[in-house]
């Protein structure tokens, strides 16, 4: 489970964040404000540019008003 797995995972995770954010009618900026980060943070997650700590994942789930497991519900 090397780099290839990591890149695939991050891409799918970012797509899931984008999908859920849009379903809730939030912009990247609005979601960034909800989790107290800069405007580019959500863009970087959605575009699989870097790892995201579990603490931020929990904040994103809370801001999207979902169970954290829903963020990992992708194939």
URDAVEN-V355292 format. One record per pair of residues at least 24 apart in sequence whose ideal C-beta (glycine too) atoms are under 7 Angstrom apart, sorted by sequence separation. I is the first residue (numbers start at 1). J is the second residue. D is the distance in Angstrom with one decimal. If there is no record, write none. Layout:
I,J,D ; I,J,D
//
This chain:
35,59,4.2 ; 35,60,6.0 ; 17,45,5.6 ; 18,46,4.5 ; 35,63,5.5 ; 17,46,5.6 ; 34,63,3.7 ; 14,45,5.4 ; 14,46,4.3 ; 31,63,5.9 ; 14,47,6.1 ; 14,48,4.6 ; 11,48,4.4 ; 10,48,3.9 ; 24,64,5.9 ; 7,48,6.7 ; 17,60,6.4 ; 21,64,6.7 ; 20,64,5.2 ; 20,66,6.5 ; 17,71,6.7 ; 16,71,5.7 ; 13,71,6.9 ; 16,74,5.0 ; 12,74,4.6
//
